[in-house]
Amino acid sequence: MYKIDCPDGRKPFGKEAKKYTASLVARKSTQVTKLDSDKYCRMIGVATANGKRQ
């Protein structure tokens, strides 16, 4: 996500980071607007949940 630097699951605090970011959108209507792609061709986007930017 844009402006979020979250470690992946193999790095320190990766599992905790995944759990927290998932809690931001759990059981909510979500939408991601693509802004760009990184050097690994992963999408960079802005996420909204229930119409509010996360």
C-alpha positions in Angstrom: 0.0 0.0 0.0 1.1 3.5 -0.7 2.9 5.2 2.2 3.0 1.9 4.2 6.3 0.2 4.8 5.4 -3.2 6.1 7.9 -6.1 6.5 7.1 -9.4 4.8 6.4 -12.5 6.9 10.0 -13.7 7.0 11.4 -10.5 8.5 11.2 -9.4 12.1 7.6 -8.4 13.0 6.3 -9.5 9.6 3.6 -11.7 11.1 2.5 -8.9 13.5 2.5 -6.3 10.6 0.3 -8.6 8.4 -2.1 -9.2 11.3 -2.4 -5.4 12.0 -2.9 -4.4 8.3 -5.4 -7.1 7.8 -7.4 -5.8 10.8 -7.7 -2.4 9.1 -9.9 -3.9 6.4 -11.4 -7.1 7.9 -15.2 -7.4 7.3 -15.2 -4.1 5.3 -16.0 -3.2 1.7 -12.6 -2.4 0.2 -11.2 -0.9 -2.9 -7.6 -0.3 -4.1 -6.7 2.4 -6.6 -3.5 1.6 -8.4 -0.9 4.4 -8.5 2.2 2.6 -9.7 4.3 -0.5 -9.7 7.6 -1.1 -7.9 10.8 -2.6 -9.3 9.4 -6.1 -8.6 6.2 -5.4 -10.6 4.1 -5.3 -7.4 1.2 -2.9 -7.4 1.4 0.2 -5.3 -2.0 1.6 -4.5 -4.2 3.5 -2.1 -6.7 1.4 -0.2 -10.0 2.5 1.1 -12.3 0.6 3.5 -16.0 1.5 3.8 -15.1 4.7 1.8 -12.4 5.9 4.1 -8.7 6.0 3.3 -6.7 3.5 5.4 
